[in-house]
Amino acid sequence: MNLKNAKIMAGVGAILELAGHFGLIGFILELIGIYKISETVKDKRIFNYILWPGIIIFIIYIGGFLIFTGSFFYSSPNMMFNNDEFFYETGHRFPNMFLMFIGFIVSLILPIIYQIKAYTLLGDYFGNDYFYKSAKFLKWGLILSIIIVGLLLIFIAEIFKIIGYFTLPDEYKLEKEGEEEWRVKNY
């Protein structure tokens, strides 16, 4: 079956996801491409493993942004009249930012685990090492994200994902029923 348009849409969508202003458009394009890819390989788990984590991550980003900006720009009524107090009272908010960062990392555990499953499935179906590398970098990025290095590894995983989409074959040949069932059951 033809995958040329699906891999281009998924790849361009993944690139646009990295661009801050076009993230939602990129996510939608990637979902359309992933949907067509999952229809081609006849495994809806790939689409589901990308869809729900993407929605959860988007909600986490929006919620985290609102909480962060709300806590940073929070001002008491006394500070409206005297701006000098702002600099003395902001020090107590920094521990809250650290706790928000820890909460952000913890809330990413489940979505990243499902993304790892999706990229492993894509690697299984297409034999593409870039998806396996993306899954490994996501796993180690999640583990090491508490010391900030992991966020760089997650970014590298996104790069491998983009390369993986663009290196997918243009055509996908369905395998024999017995072999395909064995692969899916033993995953």
C-alpha positions in Angstrom: 0.0 0.0 0.0 1.1 3.6 -0.7 2.7 5.4 2.3 4.3 8.4 0.5 1.7 11.0 1.5 1.3 9.6 5.0 5.0 9.7 5.8 5.4 13.2 4.4 2.5 14.5 6.5 3.7 12.7 9.6 7.3 14.1 9.1 6.2 17.6 8.3 3.8 17.5 11.3 6.6 16.3 13.6 8.8 19.2 12.3 6.0 21.7 12.9 5.5 20.3 16.5 9.0 21.5 17.3 8.2 25.0 16.1 6.5 26.7 19.0 3.8 28.6 17.2 2.8 25.7 14.9 2.7 22.9 17.4 -1.0 22.2 17.3 -1.0 22.3 13.5 2.0 19.9 13.4 0.3 17.6 15.9 -2.8 17.4 13.7 -0.7 16.7 10.6 1.3 14.0 12.4 -2.0 12.4 13.6 -3.3 12.3 10.1 -0.1 10.7 8.8 0.0 8.2 11.7 -3.6 7.3 11.1 -2.9 6.4 7.5 0.2 4.5 8.5 -1.8 2.5 11.1 -4.5 1.8 8.5 -1.8 0.5 6.1 -0.3 -1.9 8.6 -3.7 -2.8 10.0 -2.8 -2.0 13.6 -4.8 0.7 15.3 -2.6 0.6 18.4 0.0 2.8 16.7 -2.6 5.6 16.2 -4.0 5.2 19.7 -0.6 5.2 21.3 0.2 8.6 19.6 -3.3 10.2 19.9 -4.0 10.0 23.6 -0.5 10.9 24.9 -0.5 13.8 22.5 -3.7 15.1 23.9 -2.6 14.6 27.5 0.8 16.4 26.8 -1.1 19.3 25.2 -3.3 19.6 28.2 -0.3 19.4 30.5 1.5 22.2 28.6 -1.5 24.5 28.7 -2.2 23.8 32.3 1.5 24.1 33.3 1.7 27.4 31.4 -1.3 28.8 33.1 -0.2 27.7 36.6 3.4 29.0 36.0 2.3 32.4 34.8 -0.4 32.6 37.4 2.1 31.9 40.2 4.8 34.1 38.9 2.7 37.1 38.3 0.6 36.7 41.4 0.5 39.9 43.3 -1.0 40.7 46.7 -3.0 43.9 47.2 -0.2 45.4 49.2 2.1 45.2 46.2 -0.2 47.2 44.0 0.8 50.4 45.9 4.4 49.7 46.5 6.4 48.0 43.7 9.6 47.7 45.9 7.9 44.9 47.8 7.6 42.8 44.7 11.4 42.0 44.7 11.3 41.0 48.3 8.3 38.7 48.1 9.1 36.8 44.9 11.7 34.6 46.7 9.1 32.4 48.3 7.7 31.4 44.9 10.8 29.7 43.6 10.3 26.4 45.6 6.9 26.3 44.0 8.4 26.5 40.6 10.7 23.5 41.5 7.6 21.5 42.6 5.8 22.4 39.4 8.8 21.2 37.4 8.8 17.9 39.3 5.0 17.6 38.8 5.5 18.3 35.1 8.1 15.5 34.8 5.8 13.1 36.8 2.8 13.9 34.5 4.9 13.0 31.4 5.6 9.5 32.5 2.4 7.8 31.1 2.3 9.7 27.8 6.0 9.0 27.1 5.6 5.3 27.9 2.8 5.1 25.3 4.9 7.0 22.7 7.7 4.5 23.4 5.3 1.7 22.6 4.1 3.4 19.4 7.7 3.9 18.1 8.6 0.4 18.9 5.6 -0.9 17.0 6.6 1.3 14.0 10.1 0.0 14.2 8.7 -3.6 14.3 6.5 -3.2 11.3 9.0 -1.3 9.1 12.3 -2.5 10.5 13.3 1.2 10.8 16.1 1.7 13.4 15.3 5.4 13.8 12.1 4.6 15.5 13.9 2.2 17.9 16.5 4.9 18.6 13.7 7.4 19.2 12.1 5.0 21.7 15.4 4.5 23.5 16.1 8.2 23.7 12.6 8.8 25.0 13.1 6.2 27.7 16.4 7.5 28.9 15.2 11.1 28.5 12.3 10.3 30.8 14.6 8.7 33.3 17.1 11.5 33.2 14.7 14.4 32.9 14.9 15.1 36.6 18.4 16.4 36.1 17.5 18.4 33.0 19.8 16.4 30.7 16.8 14.2 29.9 15.0 17.0 28.2 17.8 17.2 25.7 17.5 13.4 25.1 13.8 13.8 24.5 14.6 16.5 21.9 17.0 14.1 20.3 14.3 11.5 20.3 12.1 13.9 18.4 14.8 14.3 15.8 15.1 10.6 15.3 11.3 10.4 15.0 11.4 12.9 12.2 14.2 11.0 10.4 12.2 7.8 10.9 9.1 9.2 9.3 11.0 10.4 6.2 12.9 7.2 5.8 9.8 5.0 5.8 9.3 3.1 2.5 6.9 4.4 -0.1 5.2 1.1 -0.3 4.3 -1.4 2.4 3.7 -5.0 1.6 1.4 -7.0 3.9 3.0 -10.1 5.2 1.4 -13.5 5.5 -1.4 -13.8 8.0 0.4 -16.3 10.3 3.6 -14.3 10.5 1.8 -11.0 11.2 -0.4 -12.6 13.9 2.7 -14.1 15.5 4.5 -10.7 15.6 1.6 -8.9 17.1 0.9 -11.6 19.7 4.5 -11.8 20.9 5.1 -8.1 21.1 
